[in-house]
Amino acid sequence: MMQALGISLELIDRCQNHVLPGTKVRRHYMLHDYADEKRAAWAALGERLGNLISVPML
């Protein structure tokens, strides 16, 4: 569902705490935690889910 919201696959993997591909050097030295980006992705998903569950049932 995050992908449908335009969130990149790499960021989705980071949100799910998956190990990203790449060399060990890359994994050890590229330490940006993407906290702001992940927070925005989770907020977008939460908003979408909130909209889905607030729709009246017919």
Rosetta constraint file for C-alpha pairs under 8 A:
AtomPair CA 1 CA 5 HARMONIC 6.71 0.50
AtomPair CA 1 CA 45 HARMONIC 7.52 0.50
AtomPair CA 2 CA 6 HARMONIC 6.80 0.50
AtomPair CA 2 CA 7 HARMONIC 5.64 0.50
AtomPair CA 2 CA 12 HARMONIC 6.96 0.50
AtomPair CA 2 CA 41 HARMONIC 7.39 0.50
AtomPair CA 2 CA 45 HARMONIC 6.23 0.50
AtomPair CA 3 CA 7 HARMONIC 5.01 0.50
AtomPair CA 3 CA 8 HARMONIC 6.42 0.50
AtomPair CA 3 CA 9 HARMONIC 6.83 0.50
AtomPair CA 3 CA 12 HARMONIC 7.61 0.50
AtomPair CA 5 CA 44 HARMONIC 7.50 0.50
AtomPair CA 5 CA 45 HARMONIC 7.66 0.50
AtomPair CA 7 CA 11 HARMONIC 6.69 0.50
AtomPair CA 7 CA 12 HARMONIC 6.78 0.50
AtomPair CA 7 CA 41 HARMONIC 6.77 0.50
AtomPair CA 8 CA 12 HARMONIC 6.25 0.50
AtomPair CA 9 CA 13 HARMONIC 6.17 0.50
AtomPair CA 10 CA 14 HARMONIC 6.28 0.50
AtomPair CA 10 CA 20 HARMONIC 7.87 0.50
AtomPair CA 11 CA 15 HARMONIC 6.13 0.50
AtomPair CA 11 CA 37 HARMONIC 7.62 0.50
AtomPair CA 11 CA 38 HARMONIC 6.89 0.50
AtomPair CA 12 CA 16 HARMONIC 6.28 0.50
AtomPair CA 13 CA 17 HARMONIC 6.11 0.50
AtomPair CA 13 CA 18 HARMONIC 5.22 0.50
AtomPair CA 13 CA 19 HARMONIC 7.73 0.50
AtomPair CA 13 CA 20 HARMONIC 7.34 0.50
AtomPair CA 14 CA 18 HARMONIC 5.91 0.50
AtomPair CA 14 CA 19 HARMONIC 7.85 0.50
AtomPair CA 14 CA 20 HARMONIC 7.75 0.50
AtomPair CA 14 CA 34 HARMONIC 8.00 0.50
AtomPair CA 14 CA 38 HARMONIC 7.45 0.50
AtomPair CA 15 CA 38 HARMONIC 5.85 0.50
AtomPair CA 15 CA 41 HARMONIC 7.99 0.50
AtomPair CA 15 CA 42 HARMONIC 7.86 0.50
AtomPair CA 20 CA 27 HARMONIC 7.87 0.50
AtomPair CA 22 CA 26 HARMONIC 6.25 0.50
AtomPair CA 22 CA 27 HARMONIC 6.78 0.50
AtomPair CA 23 CA 27 HARMONIC 6.41 0.50
AtomPair CA 24 CA 28 HARMONIC 6.05 0.50
AtomPair CA 25 CA 29 HARMONIC 6.03 0.50
AtomPair CA 26 CA 30 HARMONIC 5.66 0.50
AtomPair CA 27 CA 31 HARMONIC 7.39 0.50
AtomPair CA 34 CA 38 HARMONIC 5.96 0.50
AtomPair CA 35 CA 39 HARMONIC 5.96 0.50
AtomPair CA 36 CA 40 HARMONIC 6.23 0.50
AtomPair CA 37 CA 41 HARMONIC 6.22 0.50
AtomPair CA 38 CA 42 HARMONIC 6.14 0.50
AtomPair CA 39 CA 43 HARMONIC 6.09 0.50
AtomPair CA 40 CA 44 HARMONIC 6.13 0.50
AtomPair CA 41 CA 45 HARMONIC 6.27 0.50
AtomPair CA 42 CA 46 HARMONIC 6.01 0.50
AtomPair CA 43 CA 47 HARMONIC 6.07 0.50
AtomPair CA 44 CA 48 HARMONIC 6.21 0.50
AtomPair CA 45 CA 49 HARMONIC 6.12 0.50
AtomPair CA 46 CA 50 HARMONIC 5.94 0.50
AtomPair CA 47 CA 51 HARMONIC 6.19 0.50
AtomPair CA 48 CA 52 HARMONIC 6.32 0.50
AtomPair CA 49 CA 53 HARMONIC 6.26 0.50
AtomPair CA 50 CA 54 HARMONIC 6.11 0.50
AtomPair CA 51 CA 55 HARMONIC 6.55 0.50
